[in-house]
Amino acid sequence: MTAGVVESEAEEESEDEDASSITLDAANAGSETSEPGLPPEEQYLSLAMGDKLVIIDFLIDLVLNGRAIRQFVDDAELNVLNLRKEYADLGKERRAACVAELTDLS
């Protein structure tokens, strides 16, 4: 590998470490700002932006790993696969029709 490639890989790794430490810092920052006597809705509103983002990220992960969403994604992938097959078959039929038409003209 060249020096430039090694340097860029090292920069990417340090950026990943920085991002993970920011996430951890954001998760821990502001934990003392929520007031225990408030209802959960108001506690959420009083959190720091980093804490809110960590909560939203967690909730998104929960939803995406749920059975209903996983089934929907699997069904959609199967549907796309079938549509691609149909599109390929139509292309073959169209090419065959063009070839047949050209042979009739000659």
Buried (B, 14 or more C-beta within 10 A) or exposed (E): EEEEEEEEEEEEEEEEEEEEEEBEEBBEBBEEEBEEEEEEEEBEEEBBEBBBBBEEEEEEEEEEEEEEEEEEEEEEEEEEEEEEEEEEEEEEEEEEEEEEEEEEEE
